[in-house]
Amino acid sequence: MYSRTENLVRGFRKKVIAESDDKEEEDVNVDADYIVDEKAKTATLTARGVKKAEEYFGLENLSDPENSTIAHHINQAIKAHGTMKRDIDYVIKDGQVVIVDEFTGRLMAGRRFSDGLHQALEAKEHVTVAAENQTLASITFQNYFRMYDKLSGMTGTADTEAVEFAQIYGLEVSTIPPNRPMVRKDMPDLIYRTRREKMQAIIQACVEASSPVILQVSSGARKYANQTLLRYMAQGAVEYAKELGKNIPIVLHLDHGNSFELCKSCIDMGFSSVMIDGSHLPYEENVALTKQVVDYAHQFDVTVEGELGVLAGVEDEVSAEHHTYTRPEEVVDFVSKTGVDSLAISIGTSHGANKFKPEQCTRNAEGILVPPELRFDILAEIEKELPGFPIVLHGSSSVPQEYVKIINTHGGKLKDAVGIPEEQLRKAAKTEKKNS
């Protein structure tokens, strides 16, 4: 029955709505066989869908009590297709449908959806359809734990929930002091409402740390921000640092410039460095554009960063459909022909929380997505070809999973958010004189 139902529903047309509307569901003219309510996570047959089902199974009336089993299978099949998404709600592992916990992202091995939904998913994914589970009883965690005569445990977060433990379980929470004195300083949160306030705080912190500052302007920001204001903003930062007692280096940098005209304009306005990103162009066109910018910039002692290799997606004004790793054999040729002062390369990094798709990744034992490892072999080969040359890694975004969990637990929707693991970023940063 599951296979027959799957063959029927697979050809159905669905309509997705944000919130249920009874009038729309009853509309016989709606151009769909079933309607999916994303908010309620339900799927409902339309009049057209009911008619198709009756014709497929040779029934006079799908709603008759004697046809309830068929109707149940159809309803679970459209729910499997309409509301359950592969690699989000479940994964296929070792020929089985495995549930993914919606809060933790962990795989729930041995758990199955009830009332035939799991079987409908198995039919949908063309894996072995197992026997149907039926929930006979359920119990809350609170009542389950109360069945034990004694309760105890250890956790790092119990103190914040001491009241709950006392009220529900009658348990006292005791804090065990650390073996060594606490070195972490829990400072009060500082919230900066405006960019001016943020910039002021950055300069203050850099003065305290005697750290240089790079004020970076993207090509997108350069379009709406007045160039005169940008120049004097940088000059103001320099003067402010002097007022605080430190003459720290502060420079103004253009990130991902996409044309010679834009780079020239920034150079003419006093920028310290510019990046020209021609990575989306054919190789020879990238060389020609980069060289044009370098030849002009070097007249004014302005350094230039080029890019070789492509990150898939949109980055500022530069868009690319496919990811392309940097070819080590092209690096020496590119640098010698263009004269760039630094080079951004592509070894598998990514910008943002969802630039890696689930199908590109694997899942660890906890069900968390793990992206492909960075191509350190490419980085090593480039270092060998150009020892000591300044290399830049764009797209080094990490997405700490503990924060993803917190966001999702409190109503956020960071499904399958993944970034570059921090240990890989540290490994890349440890290479000889590299910027990451």
N, C-alpha and C positions, 0 to 999 in steps of 0.2 A: 504493500500500500504506500509506503514512504517513497518508493521509486516512482510509482505511477503519479503520485501527487507532485513530486518534484518535476517530472516531465511536463505536467500541466502548468505549474506556477512559473517555471523557468521562462516561458513565453509570455508571461503577463507583463503588462505595462503598469508602472507605479507612478503615483503623484505624491510628492512630499510637501507637507504643510507644516508651518511653525506651530500652529495650535489648532485643535479640532474645531470644526464648524459643522454642526449637525445638518444644516441646510445643504452644504456642499457635499456631505457624505451621501445624502439622499438624492442628489441630482442625477437623474438617469442619463443625462447628456455629458457627464464629466468624461474627459478623454483619458481614462485610466481604468484598469481592472481592480486595483485596490489602492487605498489611501493610507499613507504612513504619517502618523502624528509624531514628529520628532520630540516634542516636549514630553508627551505621555508615553512615548516608546511603544506605540500600538500600531497594528496594521488591520485594516477593515476592508472587506470586499465591497466593491461597488455593484450596482445592478448589472452592469456589463460583465463583471467578473463572475457573478453568480450564474448568469446565463451561460457563460463559457464552461463553467464547472459542471452544470447540469447536462450540457451537451456532451462533454467529455466522458462523464460517468454514466450517461444514459438515464438520468433522473428526471422525474416530473417536477419535484420540488425539493431543493437542497435543505430547506428548513424543516421538513418532516422529521419527527423524532427517530424514525427508523434509519435516517441518513445522518444521524448525529456523529457517528464515527468518521465518516468521510469528511463532514464539515470541520471536525476537529483537526484532522490531518491537513486540510487545506489552510485553515487558520494558522497553524503552526508553521507551515511551509512559507506563507507570505510574511510571517513575522521573522523567520530565519533570513529571508531575502531582503526584507524592507528595513528591519531595525538592527540586525546583528551584523557587524562588520568584522571581516577577517583581519587579524593582526591588531585589532583594537579590543573587541569583546572576546575574541578567542583566537587561538593559533592552531595550525596543523603540525603535530609533532609525532614522528614515528607512526604515521598513518592513523592518528587519532585526533579528535577535536578536543583541545584542552582549553578550559576556561581561563581567562585573564582577569584577575582581581581589579575592579575598576578604580580602587583607591590606591593600591600599592603597586600595581603593574606586575605582580608575581603570578606565575603559573600555578593553577590550583589542580595539581595532578590528583586523579581519583574522584574529583567532583564532577557531577553532571547536572545539566539543566533538567528540570522535571517536566511532566505532562507532555512528553513527546517532542519538546523543542530541541533537545540534544540530537534526537534521531533525525529530525528535519535538517539540522545543520550537517549531520553526517551524510545524508542523501544529497544535500546541496554541494558538498565538497567531494563527493564520489569516493568516500571511504566506507569501511565496513559499518553497517548499521547494527548497533548492539541493542539488547533488550531494553525496553522502556523502564525508567525509574518512576516510583510513585512515593511522594512524601506522605507518610502516615502520621507523623507527629513532629513537633518542633519545640525547642526550649531556648530561652534566652541565656546568654552567657552568665548573667547575674544569678539566675535560678540554678543553672548548672553548677557554678562554683559553690553555691550554698549547700549542695549535696555532700560536700566533703566536711569531715569533722574539724580538720585543721587546714589553714591556708597560710602560706608564706611565699615570699619571692623577693627578688632583687632586680632593680632597674635604675637607670640613671634619671628617670623623669617622674618618679613617684611623689617626690616632695611637692611638686606643683599641683598634684591631684589628691593631696592628703585628705581634704574634706570629703571627696567622693568615696575614697576607700573607707573612711570612718562611717559615713552614712549608709552605704550600700552593703558593705561586707563586715563592718565592725572591726576593721583592722587599723592598727596604729602604724604610722610611718615614722621610721627613725632614720636620721641622716648620719651616714658614716663619713667622718672627715677624710680628706685625701691623705695619701702616704707622704706626699711632699707639699710644701707650701704652695698655694695658688699663685701662679705667675701671670695669669690672664687678668687684665683690668677691664671690668665691665663699665664702660663709659656711657653716659646718657646719649640717646639718639640726637643727632643734629639734622634738622630738616631745612633744606634750602629751597625757597619758593621760586626763585628766579635764576636765570643763567648768570646774571651779574653777581648774585650772592655765591653761587657755586664757584665762579672764577676767583672771587676774592678769597674764598676758603682754600682753593687749590694753591694760590700764590703764597698764602700764609703757611700752609703745610710744607711747601717746597722750600721756603726760606728756612723753616725750622730744621728741615732735613738736608739743607744745602744741596738740593737736587735741581738739575736743569728742568725746564718746562718746554714742551712742544704744544703750541696752540694750533690745533688741526681744524681746517675748514674743508668740508666736502664740496664736490662740484655742485651738488644740489643746494647746499647752504649758500654757496657763493652766488647763486642766482637771486635769492631773495634778500641776502644781507648786503647792505651798502658797502662798497669796497673802501670808501674813505673811513667809515666807522670801524671796519675790520682792522685797518692799518693803525688807527689811533687807539683802538682797544689793546692791541699788542704793545704799543708804546706806553700806554697807561699802566699795563701790567709790569713793564720794566721799571717805571718810575715808582710804582707802589712797592716793589721788592726793595728798591733802594731806600725808601722811607723806613722799611722794616729792618734795615741794616745789612742787607746782603745784595751784592751785585751778581745774582745768579743768571746763567744764560737762559734767555727766553726767546724762542724762535716761532715764526709763523709758517705753517706748512699747508700746501694744497694736497688733499688726498683724492686720488682717482680722477684726475683731470682727464677729460675725454676728447680734447681738441687742442691744437696748437694755439688757437686764438685765446682760449681760456687760460692756458699756462702763461702765455705772453702777457696777458692783462695782469695776472697775479705777480709776475716778475717785475713788471713796470711799477706796480704799487708797493714794492718793497718786501715781498715774501722772501723768506730765507731759503726755502726749498719747495719744490713742486714734484708731484708724481704724474706721469703720463701713462695712462693705462690703455695700451693698444692690443691687449692680449686677445680680444675678441676678433681682431683682424687677421687676415692671412699673414704668415710670418714676415715676408718681405715688406708688406705695408706697415706692420708693427715696427720693423727696423727703421724704415724711412721716417715715420712719424716721430719716433723716439729720438732719432738723431737730429731732426729739425728742432725739437725742443731743447736738447742738450746744447746744440751749437749756439742757440740764442741765450740760454740761461748762463752758460759759462762766461759769457761776456761781462756778466754782472756778478760773478762769483756766487751764483745760486746753484745749489746741488740739485740733481735730478734722480728720481727713482723710476725705474721702468718695471714692466711686468711681463713675465713669460710663463705661459700655462694659464688655464682657465678654471675658475670656480663656477660651477653651475648655479644659475639663478640670477637675481638682480642685485647688484652692488652699486649703490649710488646711481649714476647714469649709465652704467655699463651692464649690459644684459647678455647672458649666454645660456643656451639650452642644454649643453652637455659639458661635463667635467673633463678636462684634459690635463694630464700630468705634464710637468715641465720635462723636456727632453735634455738630459745632461750634455749630449753632443751638440746642442744648439747654444748652450750657455756661453761658451768661450767666443763663438762667432758673434753672438748678439752683443756681448759686452764690448768686444773689440771694434765692431762696426758702429755702435751707437755712442760709446764713451760715457755711459751712465755711471753714476757714482754709487748706486746700490740697486739691487734687483730683487723684486718680489717673485717668489716661485710658488708653484702649486704641487703639494705632496699629499693632498687628501684632506686639507682643512676645510672648515665650513663656517659660514656666518649664520647665527640665529638658531632657534630651538627646534625648528622642523625642516631644516634643509636636508637632513638625512631622512630618507624614506624607510619604513619598516623592512621592506624587501631588500634593502642594502645592508641591513644589520643582522646580527645574531642576538639571541637572548641568553643571559647568564642564568645561573641556578635560581635566582630570585625573580626571573621573568623580566628583568630590565634590559632594554635595548642597548647593545654595544656596537658602535660604528666600526667600520673597517680600520685597521691600524694605519697610522701615518706611514708614508713611503720613506722610511729612514734610509733605505738603500739609494734613493734618488738624491737625498740630501748629502749623503756620504760621498757619492760620485761627484756632485757639484763642488763640494769642499776640496776634493782631490784635484779637480780641474782648475779651480780658482781659489787656492789657499789664501785665507785671510780677507777675501772680498766680502763686503757687507751684504748679507742676505736677509731678506724680510719675509716673514710668514704671515700672510693675511688670512683672516677667517679663523683665528685661533679661539673660537668661542667654546667655553665649557658650560655645561648645563647641569649643575649639581642636583642629583636626584632627590636629595632630602628636601630641597626647596620645591621641586616639582610636586612631591608628595603633599607638602603643606598647602600649596596652591590648589591642587585638585581636591584635597580634603575639605577646603573652605569654599568650594563652588567654582573654582577655576577650571579651565578646559585645556590643559597642556597635555593632550593625548600624545603619547609616543614622542615626547620631547627628548632630544638627545644631542649632545655636543661632544667635543674632543675631550677625552679623559685627561685630567690635570697632570697625571704622571707622564703622559706622552708629551704634553706641552713643556713640562720641565726637562724632559730628555732632549727635546729639540732645542730648548734654550741653552742647554749646557754645551752645545757644539761650539766650535771655535769662533768667537766674536760674532755671534748671531743675534739678530733682533727678532723678537717674536711678539 
